[in-house]
Amino acid sequence: MPNKTMQGNHSTGTDVGTVGRDITEGVRSAATSMTEAVRDATATMDESRSTAADGLDAAASALHDRAADLPGGETVRNVARATADRLGSSAAYVRTHDTGRMMADVESFVKSNPGPALAVAATFGFLLGRALSRD
């Protein structure tokens, strides 16, 4: 006479195995989708780098051109010129580094300077929240 307990366990074991395979397949599918989404986002960002660099260069040039006419004395003019130089350097950086490299640089900066990075993130979040909450 067959043992009903054994038959029940075998059936449950088969069901658990099937569920386990389904979960594994679902996780693999989700991981593949996420990987493709990250790859697509990275490609989009890489395509936008040239436009962003051109914008930074234009801002640097405009600031350099107008620095001499700024009110507030030589100190303000020097700050404007230094800011324009930084914008120009940023444009060169954006042109010569791909998105992956820029993300690695940001990660390295955050790890070596957690306090200032947190302050910048909090400030950016606050400003973004204010901008989005206004009608």
C-alpha positions in Angstrom: 0.0 0.0 0.0 1.5 3.4 -1.0 2.4 5.8 1.7 0.3 8.9 1.4 2.7 11.0 3.4 5.5 10.3 0.9 3.2 11.1 -2.0 2.2 14.4 -0.4 5.8 15.4 0.3 6.8 14.6 -3.3 4.0 16.7 -4.7 4.9 19.6 -2.4 8.6 19.2 -3.3 7.8 19.4 -7.0 5.6 22.5 -6.4 8.4 24.2 -4.4 10.9 23.4 -7.1 8.6 24.9 -9.8 8.0 28.0 -7.7 11.8 28.3 -7.1 12.5 28.1 -10.8 9.8 30.6 -11.6 11.2 33.1 -9.0 14.7 32.6 -10.4 13.5 33.2 -13.9 11.7 36.3 -12.8 14.7 37.7 -11.0 16.9 37.0 -14.1 14.4 38.8 -16.3 14.2 41.8 -13.9 18.0 41.9 -13.7 18.3 41.8 -17.5 15.7 44.6 -17.9 17.5 46.7 -15.3 20.8 46.2 -17.0 19.3 47.2 -20.4 17.7 50.3 -18.8 21.0 51.4 -17.3 22.8 50.8 -20.6 20.1 52.9 -22.4 20.3 55.7 -19.9 24.1 55.7 -20.1 24.0 55.8 -23.9 21.5 58.7 -23.7 23.8 60.6 -21.3 26.8 60.0 -23.5 24.9 61.4 -26.5 24.1 64.5 -24.5 27.6 65.2 -23.3 28.6 67.3 -26.3 25.5 69.5 -25.9 26.2 69.9 -22.2 29.8 70.8 -22.8 28.8 73.3 -25.5 26.4 74.9 -23.0 29.2 75.1 -20.3 31.5 76.7 -22.8 28.9 79.2 -23.9 28.3 80.2 -20.2 32.0 80.5 -19.6 32.5 82.7 -22.6 29.6 84.9 -21.7 30.8 85.3 -18.1 34.3 86.1 -19.3 32.9 88.7 -21.7 30.8 90.4 -19.0 33.2 90.1 -16.1 34.8 93.5 -16.7 31.4 95.2 -16.7 30.2 93.7 -13.4 29.6 96.1 -10.5 31.2 95.4 -7.1 34.8 96.0 -7.7 37.8 93.9 -8.7 37.0 91.1 -6.2 33.7 90.4 -7.9 35.3 90.5 -11.3 38.0 88.1 -10.2 35.4 85.7 -8.8 33.5 85.9 -12.1 36.6 85.1 -14.1 37.5 82.2 -11.8 34.0 80.9 -12.2 34.2 81.2 -16.0 37.5 79.3 -15.9 35.9 76.5 -13.8 33.0 76.3 -16.3 35.5 76.0 -19.2 37.4 73.2 -17.3 34.1 71.5 -16.6 33.2 71.6 -20.3 36.6 70.0 -21.2 36.0 67.3 -18.5 32.5 66.5 -19.8 33.9 66.2 -23.4 36.8 63.9 -22.5 35.1 61.5 -20.0 32.3 59.1 -20.6 29.4 58.7 -18.2 30.9 55.6 -16.5 34.1 57.5 -15.7 32.2 60.5 -14.4 30.1 58.3 -12.2 33.2 56.7 -10.8 34.7 60.1 -10.1 31.6 61.2 -8.3 31.6 58.0 -6.2 35.3 58.5 -5.4 34.6 62.1 -4.3 31.6 61.1 -2.1 33.7 58.4 -0.4 36.6 60.7 0.3 34.4 63.7 1.2 31.1 62.4 2.8 30.2 65.5 4.7 30.4 68.1 1.9 28.8 65.6 -0.5 25.9 65.2 2.0 25.6 68.9 2.3 25.5 69.4 -1.5 22.9 66.6 -1.8 20.7 68.1 0.9 20.9 71.6 -0.7 20.2 70.2 -4.2 17.2 68.2 -2.8 15.9 71.3 -1.0 16.2 73.5 -4.1 14.6 70.8 -6.3 11.8 70.3 -3.9 11.1 74.1 -3.8 11.2 74.3 -7.6 8.8 71.4 -8.1 6.4 72.6 -5.4 5.8 76.0 -7.0 3.0 76.4 -9.4 
